[in-house]
Amino acid sequence: MQLQAIPGGVRVRIVVVYDIPVEHEDYRRRLREYLKNFGGKFLQLSVYEVEVSRRELDELIRGVEAIVRGCEGKVKVLFPCRSCYEKIRQVGVRLRELGAEESP
C-alpha cells in the first residue's frame, strides 16, 4: 500500500488497531513489540499511535502484513486528519493510571 498523498518529508500520526484472537498470542506479542520499536505509543489494549513519514508508513505496513500473515485476525491502520485529532477528547482514567501494564 503506497500513499502518494503524503509528501515524502511530512510526518503524520496514524492509529493502528488490531483484533487478533487469544489463540494467536504469539502474533499479538510480535505485533506489539514491532509497533513499540517503531516508536508506537500505547493508547489502550490493541491500539497504538505512531508518527511516521510516507517511507516509514510503507515500511510499517509491510512489516505488519508480514507479522500477521497466516494469523486469524485483522489490523486496521487509521489516518485521522489534523482536524479530527484536534477534536479528540479523552474521558476517564488511562489504564496506566490504574496500575495496568503498558502492554500486556
C-alpha positions as CSV (number, residue, x, y, z in Angstrom):
1,M,0.0,0.0,0.0
2,Q,1.7,3.2,-1.2
3,L,0.2,6.5,-0.1
4,Q,1.3,9.1,-2.6
5,A,-0.9,11.8,-0.9
6,I,1.6,12.1,1.9
7,P,4.7,14.2,0.8
8,G,8.0,12.5,1.4
9,G,9.2,14.7,4.3
10,V,5.9,15.2,6.1
11,R,5.2,13.1,9.2
12,V,1.7,12.0,10.0
13,R,0.1,10.4,13.1
14,I,-1.7,7.2,12.4
15,V,-3.6,4.9,14.7
16,V,-3.1,1.1,14.5
17,V,-5.9,-1.0,15.8
18,Y,-5.8,-4.8,15.9
19,D,-8.1,-7.7,16.7
20,I,-6.2,-10.9,17.0
21,P,-7.7,-13.9,18.8
22,V,-6.1,-15.1,22.1
23,E,-5.2,-18.3,20.3
24,H,-2.7,-16.3,18.3
25,E,-0.9,-14.7,21.3
26,D,2.5,-15.0,19.7
27,Y,1.3,-12.9,16.7
28,R,-0.1,-10.3,19.1
29,R,3.1,-10.1,21.1
30,R,5.2,-9.8,18.0
31,L,2.9,-7.0,16.6
32,R,3.0,-5.1,20.0
33,E,6.8,-5.3,20.0
34,Y,7.0,-4.2,16.4
35,L,4.8,-1.2,17.0
36,K,6.7,-0.2,20.1
37,N,10.0,-0.5,18.3
38,F,8.6,1.7,15.5
39,G,8.0,4.4,18.1
40,G,4.4,3.5,18.7
41,K,2.7,5.0,21.7
42,F,0.4,2.6,23.6
43,L,-3.1,4.1,23.9
44,Q,-5.1,1.2,25.1
45,L,-5.3,-2.6,24.6
46,S,-4.8,-3.3,20.9
47,V,-4.4,0.4,20.0
48,Y,-1.2,2.2,19.2
49,E,-0.5,5.7,17.8
50,V,2.6,6.0,15.5
51,E,4.1,9.1,13.9
52,V,5.6,8.2,10.5
53,S,6.8,9.6,7.2
54,R,5.5,8.2,3.9
55,R,8.6,6.0,3.6
56,E,8.2,4.8,7.2
57,L,4.5,4.2,6.7
58,D,5.1,1.9,3.7
59,E,7.7,0.0,5.8
60,L,5.4,-0.2,8.8
61,I,2.6,-1.6,6.8
62,R,4.8,-4.2,5.1
63,G,6.1,-5.3,8.5
64,V,2.6,-5.6,10.0
65,E,1.5,-7.6,6.9
66,A,4.5,-10.0,7.4
67,I,3.8,-10.4,11.1
68,V,0.1,-11.2,10.8
69,R,0.3,-13.3,7.6
70,G,-1.3,-16.7,8.4
71,C,-3.0,-15.4,11.5
72,E,-6.7,-15.3,12.1
73,G,-7.2,-11.6,12.9
74,K,-7.1,-8.2,11.4
75,V,-5.2,-5.0,11.7
76,K,-6.6,-1.6,10.7
77,V,-4.4,1.5,10.0
78,L,-6.4,4.7,10.5
79,F,-5.4,8.1,9.1
80,P,-7.2,10.8,11.2
81,C,-6.7,14.3,9.7
82,R,-5.3,17.1,11.8
83,S,-8.8,18.5,12.3
84,C,-10.0,15.1,13.6
85,Y,-7.1,14.9,16.1
86,E,-8.0,18.4,17.4
87,K,-11.5,17.1,18.2
88,I,-10.5,14.1,20.2
89,R,-11.5,14.2,23.8
90,Q,-10.4,11.8,26.5
91,V,-12.8,10.9,29.2
92,G,-11.9,8.7,32.2
93,V,-8.7,7.3,33.6
94,R,-5.9,5.7,31.5
95,L,-5.0,2.1,32.2
96,R,-1.5,3.1,33.2
97,E,-3.0,5.4,35.8
98,L,-4.9,2.4,37.2
99,G,-1.6,0.5,37.5
100,A,-2.1,-1.7,34.5
101,E,0.8,-2.9,32.4
102,E,1.5,-0.7,29.4
103,S,1.3,-3.5,27.0
104,P,0.0,-6.9,28.0
